[in-house]
Amino acid sequence: MRLLSPQSMLYTEMVTAAAIVHGDASRFLRFSDEEHPVALQLGGSDPDWMARATAMAAGYGYDEININVGCPSDRVQSGQFGACLMARPDVVAECFSAMQRETDVPVTVKSRIGVDDQDSYEFLLSFVEPLVAAGCRKFIVHARIAILEGLSPKENRSVPPLDYERVYQLKRDFPELDIVINGGLSTIDDVDQALRHVDGAMIGRQAYHQPYFLAELERHFNPGWQAPSRAEVVERMLPYIDREVGEGVPLNSITRHMLGLFAAQPGARAWRRYISQHAHLEAAGSEVLVNALNAMPVAG
């Protein structure tokens, strides 16, 4: 992703504070220096654990620590964090304060616009205001409610209708805050329109399924930047892959995130097929990507 977009802020997947505090912290926290600026997304509801995880993450050099209060998965609900915490802003504010004491980088919050039947701008305000009072200055808002009873996590990413206006209203009411909008942004026009109202746009599924979209966005906002071709991205990944595989990282834990690199391009199916058939094999290395390129009728 950093090869495709030198300037975007990259966010990790959500990691639970408990996994960091009680598990293999390095597995979850390490990243490559080339990835800066990068933010860690933490999930949890215990201020002490969230603070301890933040203190551990601080040593790895993250540029931002983000509290995820938007994830609707069953596992998250059973642990009483993620989107269900929107109904407990006091707990989120406690976590924020405890975390901010442990780091010099900004602690931020990612949320939905509502949860279940609490679907109003007034509810969003009631969530945001205690956090603003605690000192939070950046909110990333997925412009959908989370429906925890009746929809799967996958459905929650697309079924609840988008309400961008509710996020825009938040920026109008809190002009001093850094408001970033998330949800359904899949074209350059979508991003341009959003940035007329808020400070930033977070790209999720589109950046994962069609990663080259980030390069197109980068070129749009930075016309002087020369985007690498998709094949050049693959070539520049090879030394990184060799290094990671040499340290015991399975090849497919890297290549599965590259399957969409050639999405909508000639040969995309051959690229995906070759990687899917070979990246999981024992002793597989960077040659799998070279062979996948060669398996395509056109590579560029």
N, C-alpha and C positions, 0 to 999 in steps of 0.2 A: 504494500500500500504506500509506503514511503517513496518507493521508486516512481509510483504513479502520481504522487501529490506531495511535493516538497513542503508545502505550507499547512496542510490540514492538521487538525488536532486528532490524534488517534486515541481510541478508547479500547481498553481491554474488554473481554467478556466479563460478566459479573462473577466475582469470586466471593465466597462467604468469608466473613471475618473468622469464623470458627475453623475453616479449612487452613487459613494462614496461621492462626495462633496455635492450633493443635496438630497441624499436618506438616507436609513438606513445603515450607514457605518458599524456598527457592524455586520449586517447580512452578508455583503460581506467580511469583513476583519478578523473576528475571526477564530481561528483554535486552535487545541489542541497542547499542548507543545510537545507531542510525535511525532509530524509530522516534526520537524526540521531534516535536513535543508529544508526549504520551500521558494519558490519564488512566489511573486504576479505578475500576468500578467495584465498590465494596457493597455487599449485602449483609444485613444484620440488624438487630434491634437492641442489643445489649451495649450500652455506652462504653463499658469497660473493655469489652472485646473489640469493639470498633476502634477504640483509641489504641489498643495494643497492636491491632493489625496496621493501623495508620503509622504508628511508630516504627514498626518493622519495615513497612513500605518506604518510609522516608529514607532509609539507608540505601535504597535502590535507585533513588534519583528521579522519581516520578514528578511530572510537572503539575499535576492536579490529582486530587483524590475525590472521587465522586460517590455519593451515596445513592444507590439505586433504589428508588421508591416507585418503580414502574413495572417491574417484572411480575407477570400474573401466573407463574407456573405453580402447580400443585405443591411441589417441594418447598417453594418459597412461602406459600400460604401456611403450610404445616409448621414452618419455622417462625411464623409471625414476623415476616419482614417482606420486602418487596412492596407491591401495590397495596396490599392490605394495610400497610403503615400510613397510607394517606389519611386514614381515619384517626390516626394518633400523632398529630403534628408535634405534640409536646415531647413524645419519645424521639422523634426525628431531630428536634431541636436539641435535646440532650445529647444525642449522638454527635450532632454537628459540633457542639461546643467542646465535647470531650476530644473529638478528633482534631479540631483546629488547634487545640493546645499542644498537640504532638507534632505539628509540622508547620513550616514556614510557607508552604505552597497553598494555594486556595483549596478549600474544601467546598464542593459544589453539590447540588441536588438534582437528580433526574426523576421526574414524576410523570403521571398521567394528568389529565384535566379533571378527573373524577374517578369514582369507583362505585360499581353497582348502582344503587338508586340515589347515590349522592352525586348528582349530575347537574351542577349549576356553577355559575361563576362565583357565587357567594361561597360555595364549598371550597373552590380553588383558592379564593382569598383567605379563607380560614386556615388552609394548609400553609400558604406562603407566609402570612404575616408573622407567626411565631418564629419562623426561620430567619426572616429579615431582622426581627428584633434581636435574635441571637448573633447576627453578624453575617449571615450568608448573603452573597452578592451575585451569585450566578445560578440560574435555574435552567435546566434543559427540560422542555415540556413536550411530551408526546401528545399530540392534539387529539387523542381519543380517550374515552373513559376505559377503565379495565372492568370487565364483567367476570367476576370470580366464580359466580355460580351459574353454570349453564354453557359457558364457552371454554374451549380448550385454549392453551397458550398460543397455539398457531392461529386459531380463529381470532384471538384477541389482538393479533397484529393487523387484521384487515377488516373484520366484521363491524365493530363499533364505528359509527360514522365519524369522519374527521370534522373538527370544529376549530379551524385556524383562528377565527375571529376571537375566540375566548383567550387564546394565547396573545394575540395582538392587543387585546384590551389590558392584559396584565402589563405589557410594556408601556402602554399609555398611562396606566395608573402608577407604575413604578419606573419612571424614566431613568432613574439612577442605577437600576439593576441591569445586569447582562442577561438578556433573555435569548435562549437558543430554541428554535422550534424543530420538532422531529415528527415524522409520520407521513408516509405517502409521497415524499419528494423524490421524483424519479426522472425529471428533465431539468435542463438548464433554466428553462422558463419558470418552472416551479420554484427553483432556488432564488432566481432574480425577484420573483414576486414576493416571496417570503422576506427577503432582505430589505424590502421597502418598509417593513413594519417592525422587524426585530433585529437583533444583533448578530445572529448566527443561524446556520442551518445544519442539523445533524443528518447524515445520510446513513441509513442502516441496511435494509435488505438490498437496495439497488447497488450499493457499493460491494456487497458480498457476492451477489449473483452475477453482476456485470462490473467487475472491479475497474475496467478501463474507463468507466463513467467518471471516476475521480480524476483521471488525466484530462478528460474533456472539460471538466469543471475548472481544473487548475489552469488550463490554457485559456479558458474564457475570462477568468479573473486576472490572469497574468499573461497577457498576449505575447510577451517577449520570451516566454519559457518554451523550450523545445522539448516536446513530449517524446519519450522513447517509444519505439514501436513495441508491439506486444512481444515479438521475438527478441528484441533487445532486453526487455524486462526479464525474460526467461534466462538469457545468457548472463545477465548481471546477478541473477539469483544463484547461479551454480556454485560460486565459491562459498556463499553462505550455507547452502545445502550441504556441501562437502564438510564444512566445519561442524555443523549441527549433527549430521549423521555420524561423524567421527566421534562425537561426544555421547553417542547412544540414543539420539532422538530418532524415532521411526520416520522414515521418509514420508509415509502417507499422512503423518500429522502436519506436514508442511504442504504437500501437494494437494490435499483435499481443499485447501483454501485457494488454490490456483485453478480449479476446474473451470471456473467461469471466465478466465482471462480472455478467451477467444469467443465469448458469447456473441451470437449473431454474425460471426465471421465465417467465411468458407473454411471448411475443415474442422470446425469446432467439435463436431461429434467424434471425429477420429482422435482428436486431442484428448477429449474426456475419456473415451473408451480405452485408449492405450494406458493412460495413467491409472484408471480404475482397475485394469487387469494386472498391472505390474508393480505399482508403488507399494503394495502390501507384502511383496515377496521378501523372503529373507535375503539379506545382503544387497537389497535394492539401494541404489544411490542416484546421484545427479544424472547419470546416463539415461535414466528413465525419461527425464524431461527432454533430453537431446533426441532420443528415439521417438518421443511423442511428437516433437516438432517435425521430424523427418517423415512421420506417418501421415502428416497432413498434406493434402494436395496443394495448398497454398499456406504459407506462414508469413505473417507480417503484422 
